[in-house]
């Protein structure tokens, strides 16, 4: 029996190892592929800080950042995973929020109130092509100017490997882990295309947030579990709660 991990590469490798360390067998089924978008650095822009809500955004423009002075600026990261990638790229001053865009917005506004940020200088937001929250607009309501630059897009995969389909057919999947609304939606499309929707949705669907869980609820999944906070540790804890017999 195994846990199906839908997280995109390359993050799925580390997630898979972490699950195996907890005693789970793992099947990798990334439902999205990261596609970088050409990065246009503006050397004349007077940015005061960089914002990143995804490690993928930083990886996508890592080569361009290596030739840029942007790494000398503070970087505000949505969570510790994104912060770690920022440090590896060379950002020395990294401010970490508590795992979601709302927390990052609040952390930026805290810095504004503390006068660590100024209203008259723009922030550079490295973002994906599909943004689920208008972070720039929300910050703009408080007087912060945000320049959004698309760094990558996520391309949905609409099929599953034969080994994954066979595992569902043989009832060898214990649960499915979902990290984003888009990957959850891609998973649903794939299992429908493969004709395995009933068996795929019958097992616990463990989601990193209520926003992601809504996609599975709408599809009629009977066992949807939500992490207590939007981070992988909490997601794994939700998985363990969903499969108590595995811990006996």
N, C-alpha and C positions, 0 to 999 in steps of 0.2 A: 504493500500500500504506500502511496506517495502523496505529497503535496504538490499541486501544480502552481508554479510561479510564473506570473504573466508579466513581470517587470522587464523593461527593455534592457538590452545589452548596452554598456558593460556592467551596469550596476547589479544585474541579476546574478552574476558570478559570485560576488561577495555575499549577496543575500542567500544564495544557495548554500554556500559554505556555513553561514551562520545557522541556517535551518538544520543542516546535517549535524552541526555541533550540539544542537538541541535534541538529536535523536530521530529526525525525520528523514525519510527518503524524499528526493526532490526530482520533479520533472520540470525542465525549463521550456516555457512556451511564450517567449516575448511576443506581445501583441502590437508593439509599435517599433518603428525603426527611426533612429535619429538621422536627420538630413541637415547638415550645416547650410547656412545662408551666408553669402559673401558679406564680410564685415567692412564697413567704411568708417575708419577712424577719422575724426575731424581734429587736427592738431590745434586749430584756433578756438575750439570750444573750451569755455572756462568752467568745466565741470568741477563740482566740489566733492562728489562721491559717486560710487557705482552701486547699483542695486541688482541683485540676482535672486530670482525665485526658483531657480533650477540649476543643478550641477551641469546639466546638458548644455545650458547656455554658455557657461564658462568653458567647457571642453570644446564646444563648437568654434570658439574664437580664440582658443589658447595660443595658436601660432601668431595671430595678429596682436594679441596682448603682449606677447614676448618682445615685440618691437615697439611697444607703445609706453607712454608715460602714465597711462591709466593705472598701472599697478602701484603707483606712488600714492594714489588716493585711498581713502577709507572705502571698504566694500561692506555693504549691508547684505547679509545672507539670510535666506528664509529659515534655515536650520543648520544643524551641525554638519550634515553631510555636504551640503553646498559650501559651507564655510571651509571644510577640509580641502575640497577641490580648489577653492580660491587660494588657500595658503600654498598648496602644491604648485599652483601656477605662478606664485610670487607676490601675492598681495600680503603686505606685512601688517596692515591694520584692518582686521576683520571683525565686524560687529555681528553677533548671531542672535536671531530671533528664535521664537519657540515653535517653529515647524510649519506655519502656514502664512498665507499672504496677509491675513488680518493682523496677526502678531507682528509681522514685519512692518506693516503700516504704523502700528502703535509704537513700535521701537523707533521708527524714523520721526514720528511726531514728538516722542520723548526727547530725541536729540535736537529737534527744532526748539522745543521749550527750554532746553538747557543751553541754547545758543551754540551748540556744536555744529548745527547746520543753519544756513542763512536763506532767507526767502529770495534774495536777489541773484543767487547763483544756481544754475541748473544741476539736476542729478541725471546720470545716464542709467537707464533701465535696460539691461540686457535680457530680452524676453524671448519666448517662443512665439510662433506664428499664431497659435490659438491660445488666447488668454481667458481664463475662466473668471477672473476678477479684474475690474478696472482700477488697478492700484494707482496708476498715474492720475486718473481722474479724482480719486479719493484724496490723494495727497495735494492735488491742485486746489481742492476746496479749502485747504488750510494755507494756501499761499506758496506752496513749493512747486517750482517748475520742474517737470520731468520730461526728458527726451527719451522716448522709447525706440530702441533699435532691435529689430528682429534678428536673432542670432541663429535660430534653427527652426525647423518644423518637424513634427512627428507624423510619419506616414503609417497609417493603419495597415496591418496585415490581416487578410480576410480568410486565411486557411490555417489549419493546424497540421503538424507533422503526423504521419500515420501512426507512429508509436503512441502519441497522445490520444488519438482517436481510439486506438485499440485498448489503451488503459481505461478509458471511460467505458468502452463496451464490455470489458471484463470486470467492471466495478473495482478497479485498482487505484482509484483516486479518492483520497480521504477528504480533501478540501482544496479550494482555489483561493489564492491571494491576489488582491487587486490594489494597485497603487494610485490609479488616477481614473477619472471619469472616461477619458478617451480610450484607455486600454480596456476598461470594463466594457465599453460599447463595442470595441473591436472584438473582444472575446465573444460577446453575444452574437455578433454577426458571423463569426467563424464557426461557432458550434451549430448555428442554424444552417449554414452552408454545408456543413459536414453531416447534417442529419442526426446530431447527437445532443440536441438541446435539452431533452428531458433528463437524460442521465447526467449531463454536465451541470444542470441547475439543481439536481436533487441533493448534491453534497453541500456542506457549509461553504458559503461565499464570505470570505473574511476581507474587510475593506478598511483602508487606512483612515477614512473619514466618513461622516454621514453624507457628505456631498457625493462621494463615490458610491456609497451604499444605495443611494436613491436610484441609480441606474439598474441595480439588481432587483430592488423592490418593484420597480416599474415593469420589469420583465417577468415577475411572478416567482422569483426564487423564494422557496419556503424557509431557508435557513440563512439569513444574512446577519453577519456579526460585524460590529463596528469597533475599531480601536478606541481606547479611552482618550488618546491624544494622537495627533497626526504625525506619528513617527514609527519607525520600523520596530522598535522594541515593544511598543504598545500593540502593534499589529501582530507580532509573534505571540504576545500574551493572549490576545483575542483568539488566535488559532488554538492555543493550548486549552483555553476555556471551551472552545467548540468541540474539542476532541479529548475529553477527560480520560477516556479509556486508554489513550496512548501514554498517559502519565502514570497509570496504575502499576 
